[in-house]
Amino acid sequence: MVVDSKAIISYIQIQKEDLAVFRFIPKEGGDVPQYKAGQFLTLGAHVPAENKIIRRAYSIASNPENRKYIELYIRWVRKPLPGRLTTVLFSAKEGDEIIWLKPTGPFTIEEKKPDGEPDNRRIVCLGGGTGLAPFLSYAKHLHAVGSKREIVVYHGASYVDELGYRDELTKLEEESLDKGRDKWNFRYRATISRPDEWFNRTWNGHKGRVESFLQSKDGEMSPLEKMVGEKITKDNTVFFICGWQGTIDGCLDVLTPKGFVTERSKRADKSFEIKYESYG
């Protein structure tokens, strides 16, 4: 049985006309529901034209140690038809009410291997568009708990103004450089898939889709391997992928031939190196 609760939209930051950050707090006050980094929150709203409640799930961008609010990174769906719930959200204002359900979801960091041993392998996150959200939660969570586990976040977008949280993620990497990777081991890179378009004319960073960080040419090391300084194997690295199905497929096309296995196709011993979550 679905149990609805009421939340208040406490903060809205419009990054562009169809991309925004939203924060939600319980209507009754107090702390937000408990959750794990990587889980999602289901929102709901009554749509008068259909006389029913429409619900949609969104990955949480905030970290569970922050009990003040839950933050979501949302794109307004406008094609081929306007998204019913995202249209409500992008028409809302701070202080408006909305329905929410308790956070849930399996897209979380594995702390142990199937044999019970601690999993200290490098975490590599590949997010397309708003698929960045759970990886922001991972990074902030690991930072908050003082983890020394290495984490690399790659974010791909079509345009420069769609690289959400770029300043925050850059600061997390700068802190890693300042403190030393033995204390906080974090790296972040972004890529633009349409570098030749006029709006992206100032971009001088990586170019291509996010899976291009995994691709190698003529036997050379991939951009990821060059960054971490070693060959990527299932013994030293695990992957998390989030975005449109095309992003998932693009990453799997590179990783699967190299022997990496997804959680959904795990081996007989229950081992795997890839988790993914698709929103389209």
C-alpha positions in Angstrom: 0.0 0.0 0.0 1.3 3.4 -1.0 1.6 5.8 2.0 1.8 9.4 0.9 3.3 12.2 3.0 3.4 15.9 2.5 6.6 17.9 1.7 7.3 21.5 1.2 9.5 22.8 -1.7 11.9 24.9 0.3 14.3 25.9 -2.4 14.4 26.2 -6.2 17.4 27.1 -8.3 16.7 27.4 -12.0 19.9 26.6 -13.9 18.3 27.0 -17.3 14.7 27.0 -18.5 14.5 23.2 -18.3 17.0 22.3 -15.6 16.8 23.0 -11.9 17.7 22.1 -8.4 14.9 21.5 -5.9 15.0 21.0 -2.2 12.2 19.4 -0.1 11.5 19.3 3.6 8.8 17.5 5.6 5.6 19.6 5.9 5.4 18.6 9.6 8.9 19.7 10.3 11.8 17.7 11.7 14.4 15.6 9.9 14.0 14.2 6.4 13.4 10.4 6.1 16.6 8.3 6.3 18.1 7.0 3.1 21.3 5.7 1.5 23.5 7.5 -1.0 22.3 6.5 -4.5 18.6 5.9 -3.6 15.7 7.7 -5.2 12.7 9.8 -4.0 9.2 9.5 -5.4 7.3 12.7 -5.8 3.6 13.0 -6.6 1.2 15.7 -7.5 -2.5 15.9 -8.3 -3.0 16.7 -12.0 -6.5 18.4 -12.4 -6.8 17.6 -16.1 -6.6 13.9 -15.3 -8.1 14.0 -11.8 -5.5 11.7 -10.4 -2.1 11.8 -8.7 0.9 11.3 -11.0 4.1 10.0 -9.3 7.7 9.9 -10.6 11.0 8.8 -9.1 14.1 11.0 -9.0 17.6 10.2 -7.9 18.7 12.0 -4.7 21.6 14.5 -5.1 22.0 15.3 -1.4 23.8 13.0 1.0 22.2 11.1 3.9 24.3 12.8 6.6 22.4 16.0 5.7 19.1 15.6 7.5 17.8 19.1 6.8 16.5 18.6 3.3 16.5 16.3 0.3 17.8 17.7 -2.9 16.9 16.6 -6.5 18.4 17.6 -9.8 15.6 17.6 -12.4 15.1 18.2 -16.0 11.7 19.5 -17.3 10.6 16.9 -19.9 9.0 18.8 -22.8 9.4 16.4 -25.8 7.7 14.5 -27.3 5.0 15.6 -24.8 5.3 17.8 -21.7 6.1 15.7 -18.6 3.1 15.8 -16.3 5.0 16.0 -13.0 8.0 18.0 -14.2 5.6 20.6 -15.6 4.0 20.9 -12.2 7.5 21.2 -10.6 8.7 23.8 -13.0 5.5 25.8 -12.5 5.8 25.6 -8.7 7.3 28.2 -6.3 9.1 27.9 -3.0 6.6 27.1 -0.2 4.4 24.9 -2.4 3.3 21.5 -1.2 4.0 18.2 -2.9 3.5 14.5 -2.1 6.6 12.4 -1.4 7.2 8.7 -0.6 10.0 7.3 1.6 13.3 7.0 -0.3 14.3 3.6 -1.6 16.3 1.9 -4.3 19.2 -0.5 -4.8 21.6 1.8 -6.6 23.9 2.1 -3.6 27.6 1.6 -3.0 28.7 -1.9 -2.1 30.8 -1.9 1.0 31.6 -5.7 0.9 32.3 -8.2 -1.8 30.1 -11.3 -2.0 32.6 -13.3 0.0 32.3 -10.8 2.9 35.6 -9.1 2.4 35.7 -5.3 2.4 35.3 -3.8 -1.1 37.9 -1.1 -1.3 38.1 -1.0 -5.1 38.1 2.3 -6.9 34.6 3.7 -7.6 34.1 5.1 -11.1 30.9 7.0 -11.8 29.6 7.8 -15.3 26.6 10.1 -15.4 24.8 11.6 -18.4 22.7 14.8 -17.8 20.8 14.6 -14.5 22.2 11.1 -14.1 24.9 12.9 -12.2 22.6 13.2 -9.1 23.3 9.9 -7.4 27.1 10.3 -7.9 27.0 13.7 -6.2 25.3 11.9 -3.3 28.1 9.2 -3.3 30.8 11.8 -3.3 29.3 14.0 -0.5 28.5 10.8 1.5 32.1 9.4 1.3 33.5 12.9 2.1 31.2 13.3 5.1 32.1 9.9 6.6 35.9 10.4 6.1 36.2 7.6 3.6 39.6 7.1 1.9 38.2 5.0 -0.9 39.0 6.4 -4.3 36.1 7.9 -6.3 36.1 9.3 -9.8 33.1 11.1 -11.2 32.6 11.7 -14.9 29.8 13.8 -16.1 28.6 14.2 -19.7 26.3 16.9 -21.2 25.4 18.4 -24.5 26.1 22.0 -23.4 28.3 23.8 -20.9 25.3 25.2 -19.0 24.1 21.7 -18.4 27.2 20.8 -16.3 25.4 21.1 -13.0 27.3 21.1 -9.7 30.5 21.8 -11.6 31.8 24.3 -9.1 31.0 22.0 -6.1 32.6 19.0 -7.6 35.7 21.0 -8.7 36.1 22.2 -5.1 35.9 18.6 -3.8 38.8 17.7 -6.2 40.8 20.7 -5.1 40.4 19.6 -1.5 41.7 16.2 -2.4 44.7 17.8 -4.0 45.3 20.0 -1.0 44.9 17.4 1.7 46.5 14.5 -0.2 44.8 11.5 -1.8 45.6 9.4 1.3 43.0 11.4 3.1 40.4 12.3 0.5 40.7 10.6 -2.9 38.4 12.3 -5.4 38.6 13.3 -9.0 36.1 14.9 -11.3 36.0 15.5 -15.1 33.3 16.7 -17.4 32.8 16.3 -21.1 30.7 18.0 -23.8 29.2 16.0 -26.6 28.5 18.9 -29.0 31.8 20.8 -28.9 31.3 22.4 -32.3 28.1 24.2 -31.5 28.5 28.0 -30.9 27.2 27.9 -27.4 30.1 25.6 -26.4 32.8 27.7 -28.1 34.6 28.5 -24.9 34.9 24.8 -23.8 38.4 23.5 -23.7 37.9 20.4 -21.7 37.2 16.8 -22.7 35.0 16.3 -25.8 32.7 13.4 -26.6 30.1 11.3 -24.8 30.8 10.3 -21.3 31.7 6.7 -22.3 34.7 8.2 -24.2 36.6 8.4 -20.9 36.7 4.6 -21.1 37.7 4.2 -24.7 41.3 3.6 -25.8 42.8 4.1 -29.3 45.6 2.0 -30.9 46.3 0.1 -27.8 46.9 3.2 -25.7 45.6 3.7 -22.2 42.1 5.1 -21.9 41.6 8.6 -20.4 40.5 6.9 -17.2 43.6 4.8 -17.1 45.8 7.7 -17.8 44.2 9.6 -14.9 44.6 6.9 -12.3 47.9 5.7 -13.7 47.2 2.0 -14.1 45.3 -0.5 -16.2 41.6 -0.8 -15.2 40.6 -4.3 -14.1 37.8 -6.0 -12.3 40.1 -6.4 -9.3 40.8 -2.7 -8.8 37.7 -0.9 -10.1 33.9 -1.0 -10.0 31.6 1.1 -12.2 28.3 2.9 -11.6 26.4 4.3 -14.6 23.3 6.5 -14.7 21.5 8.3 -17.5 19.6 7.6 -20.6 19.7 4.1 -22.0 22.0 5.2 -24.7 24.6 6.2 -22.0 24.2 2.8 -20.3 24.6 1.0 -23.6 27.6 3.1 -24.7 29.5 2.3 -21.4 28.6 -1.4 -21.5 29.8 -1.7 -25.1 33.3 -0.8 -23.8 33.3 -2.6 -20.5 31.6 -5.9 -21.3 34.2 -7.1 -23.9 36.8 -6.5 -21.2 35.2 -9.0 -18.8 33.3 -6.6 -16.6 30.0 -8.0 -15.4 26.8 -6.2 -14.4 24.9 -6.8 -11.2 21.9 -8.0 -13.3 24.1 -10.7 -14.9 26.3 -11.5 -11.9 28.5 -14.6 -11.9 27.7 -17.8 -10.1 29.7 -16.6 -7.1 27.5 -13.4 -7.1 30.4 -11.2 -8.1 30.0 -8.2 -10.4 31.7 -4.9 -11.2 28.9 -2.7 -12.8 25.7 -1.2 -11.4 23.6 0.9 -13.7 20.3 2.8 -13.5 18.5 4.0 -16.6 15.8 6.7 -16.7 14.8 6.4 -20.3 
